Amino acid sequence: MQLFGEHDGANYQARAVLAVLSARSLKEMPENSWERPRVERWFNCREQGYVIFWHLSGKQLNIAFFRHRNSDWICAVEWEQGTINPPTIETMETRGKVYNTKWETSKDVKPGQYDEMADWIMERLEAFAEARKPRKPEAA
């Protein structure tokens, strides 16, 4: 019996979303490696997936994506919160904002629509980067 394998425990649909995201590039990637988006595992009982967290220009965007615990839908929860370590379900500060119940998510897609979820995540990452881009002074 193999005790540990290549499978990290995430749901296959979350792994598919991550695979699609891994094949894509952001329009503008920060030069500093500590300013690039990072990915870690997301653990919430039966919701096994990943969390992308990106600290950029004093703000941090977090997007957790996973297979929903009571359906096969792929879900994502997006929020801003600064953390030193990867955010977890225990450390996320969303009370009164997002994910108050297991049905409140930022984005849901039907089973197998992992490319649609990846598109949405890329749009959110691009919007976050664009909002933090230094603005050129307007000419007088």
Contacts in CASP RR format, 6 or more apart in sequence:
PFRMAT RR
TARGET T0000
AUTHOR 0000-0000-0000
METHOD contacts of the structure
MODEL  1
MQLFGEHDGANYQARAVLAVLSARSLKEMPENSWERPRVERWFNCREQGY
VIFWHLSGKQLNIAFFRHRNSDWICAVEWEQGTINPPTIETMETRGKVYN
TKWETSKDVKPGQYDEMADWIMERLEAFAEARKPRKPEAA
8 41 0 8 1.000
9 41 0 8 1.000
9 48 0 8 1.000
10 18 0 8 1.000
10 41 0 8 1.000
10 42 0 8 1.000
10 48 0 8 1.000
10 49 0 8 1.000
10 50 0 8 1.000
10 66 0 8 1.000
11 47 0 8 1.000
11 48 0 8 1.000
11 49 0 8 1.000
11 66 0 8 1.000
11 67 0 8 1.000
12 67 0 8 1.000
13 67 0 8 1.000
13 72 0 8 1.000
13 74 0 8 1.000
13 111 0 8 1.000
13 112 0 8 1.000
13 114 0 8 1.000
14 42 0 8 1.000
14 48 0 8 1.000
14 49 0 8 1.000
14 50 0 8 1.000
14 65 0 8 1.000
14 66 0 8 1.000
14 67 0 8 1.000
14 74 0 8 1.000
15 49 0 8 1.000
16 112 0 8 1.000
16 114 0 8 1.000
17 50 0 8 1.000
17 65 0 8 1.000
17 74 0 8 1.000
17 114 0 8 1.000
17 117 0 8 1.000
17 118 0 8 1.000
17 121 0 8 1.000
18 39 0 8 1.000
18 50 0 8 1.000
19 114 0 8 1.000
20 114 0 8 1.000
20 115 0 8 1.000
20 118 0 8 1.000
21 52 0 8 1.000
21 118 0 8 1.000
21 121 0 8 1.000
21 122 0 8 1.000
24 118 0 8 1.000
24 122 0 8 1.000
26 37 0 8 1.000
26 122 0 8 1.000
26 125 0 8 1.000
26 126 0 8 1.000
26 129 0 8 1.000
27 126 0 8 1.000
27 129 0 8 1.000
28 129 0 8 1.000
28 133 0 8 1.000
29 36 0 8 1.000
30 36 0 8 1.000
30 56 0 8 1.000
34 55 0 8 1.000
35 55 0 8 1.000
35 56 0 8 1.000
36 54 0 8 1.000
37 52 0 8 1.000
37 53 0 8 1.000
37 54 0 8 1.000
37 125 0 8 1.000
38 52 0 8 1.000
38 53 0 8 1.000
38 54 0 8 1.000
38 86 0 8 1.000
39 50 0 8 1.000
39 51 0 8 1.000
39 52 0 8 1.000
40 50 0 8 1.000
40 51 0 8 1.000
40 53 0 8 1.000
40 86 0 8 1.000
41 48 0 8 1.000
41 49 0 8 1.000
41 50 0 8 1.000
41 51 0 8 1.000
42 48 0 8 1.000
42 49 0 8 1.000
42 50 0 8 1.000
42 51 0 8 1.000
42 64 0 8 1.000
42 65 0 8 1.000
42 66 0 8 1.000
42 88 0 8 1.000
42 89 0 8 1.000
43 49 0 8 1.000
43 88 0 8 1.000
43 89 0 8 1.000
44 66 0 8 1.000
44 69 0 8 1.000
44 89 0 8 1.000
45 69 0 8 1.000
46 69 0 8 1.000
47 66 0 8 1.000
47 67 0 8 1.000
47 68 0 8 1.000
47 69 0 8 1.000
47 75 0 8 1.000
48 66 0 8 1.000
48 67 0 8 1.000
49 64 0 8 1.000
49 65 0 8 1.000
49 66 0 8 1.000
49 67 0 8 1.000
50 64 0 8 1.000
50 65 0 8 1.000
50 66 0 8 1.000
51 62 0 8 1.000
51 63 0 8 1.000
51 64 0 8 1.000
51 65 0 8 1.000
51 86 0 8 1.000
51 87 0 8 1.000
51 88 0 8 1.000
52 61 0 8 1.000
52 62 0 8 1.000
52 63 0 8 1.000
52 64 0 8 1.000
52 65 0 8 1.000
52 121 0 8 1.000
52 125 0 8 1.000
53 60 0 8 1.000
53 61 0 8 1.000
53 62 0 8 1.000
53 63 0 8 1.000
53 83 0 8 1.000
53 86 0 8 1.000
53 87 0 8 1.000
54 60 0 8 1.000
54 61 0 8 1.000
54 62 0 8 1.000
54 125 0 8 1.000
54 128 0 8 1.000
55 82 0 8 1.000
56 128 0 8 1.000
56 129 0 8 1.000
56 132 0 8 1.000
57 132 0 8 1.000
58 132 0 8 1.000
59 80 0 8 1.000
59 82 0 8 1.000
59 128 0 8 1.000
59 132 0 8 1.000
60 80 0 8 1.000
60 81 0 8 1.000
60 82 0 8 1.000
60 83 0 8 1.000
61 78 0 8 1.000
61 80 0 8 1.000
61 124 0 8 1.000
61 125 0 8 1.000
61 128 0 8 1.000
62 78 0 8 1.000
62 79 0 8 1.000
62 80 0 8 1.000
62 81 0 8 1.000
62 83 0 8 1.000
62 87 0 8 1.000
62 92 0 8 1.000
63 76 0 8 1.000
63 77 0 8 1.000
63 78 0 8 1.000
63 106 0 8 1.000
63 121 0 8 1.000
63 124 0 8 1.000
63 125 0 8 1.000
64 76 0 8 1.000
64 77 0 8 1.000
64 87 0 8 1.000
64 92 0 8 1.000
65 74 0 8 1.000
65 75 0 8 1.000
65 76 0 8 1.000
65 77 0 8 1.000
65 117 0 8 1.000
65 121 0 8 1.000
66 74 0 8 1.000
66 75 0 8 1.000
66 76 0 8 1.000
67 73 0 8 1.000
67 74 0 8 1.000
67 75 0 8 1.000
68 74 0 8 1.000
68 75 0 8 1.000
68 102 0 8 1.000
68 105 0 8 1.000
68 108 0 8 1.000
69 102 0 8 1.000
70 102 0 8 1.000
72 111 0 8 1.000
73 108 0 8 1.000
73 109 0 8 1.000
73 110 0 8 1.000
73 111 0 8 1.000
74 108 0 8 1.000
74 109 0 8 1.000
74 110 0 8 1.000
74 111 0 8 1.000
74 112 0 8 1.000
74 113 0 8 1.000
74 114 0 8 1.000
74 117 0 8 1.000
75 105 0 8 1.000
75 107 0 8 1.000
75 108 0 8 1.000
76 105 0 8 1.000
76 106 0 8 1.000
76 107 0 8 1.000
76 108 0 8 1.000
76 117 0 8 1.000
76 120 0 8 1.000
76 121 0 8 1.000
77 92 0 8 1.000
77 94 0 8 1.000
77 98 0 8 1.000
77 99 0 8 1.000
77 105 0 8 1.000
77 106 0 8 1.000
78 98 0 8 1.000
78 106 0 8 1.000
78 107 0 8 1.000
78 124 0 8 1.000
79 92 0 8 1.000
79 93 0 8 1.000
79 94 0 8 1.000
79 97 0 8 1.000
79 98 0 8 1.000
79 99 0 8 1.000
79 106 0 8 1.000
81 87 0 8 1.000
81 92 0 8 1.000
81 93 0 8 1.000
81 94 0 8 1.000
83 91 0 8 1.000
85 91 0 8 1.000
92 99 0 8 1.000
94 100 0 8 1.000
98 104 0 8 1.000
98 105 0 8 1.000
98 106 0 8 1.000
99 105 0 8 1.000
107 117 0 8 1.000
107 120 0 8 1.000
109 116 0 8 1.000
109 117 0 8 1.000
109 120 0 8 1.000
END
